[in-house]
Amino acid sequence: MESTLNEKEIKLFSFEKANSEQVRGSETVFHGNHYFDLRIFTKLANGDYVPTKKGITINMALLPSLKEELNKI
């Protein structure tokens, strides 16, 4: 079973990065604040995925700016 410190987490998307890694985008709530989290998850021997330290978390208010900049690539 996956667990995080977030009060609420909604998985928005995920895709395989490698056999044992997954990139996951989530909307999270922590201390009443809403965030977008883009993180690498690694697969355990039992098949569960757990978050790694590799990733970013930004306030949801900044998501339009992030999308705008990514569209420039």
Buried (B, 14 or more C-beta within 10 A) or exposed (E): EEEBEBEEBEEEEBEEBEEEBBBBBBBBBBEEEEBBBBBBBBBEEEEEBEBEEEBEEEEEEEBEEEEEEEEEE
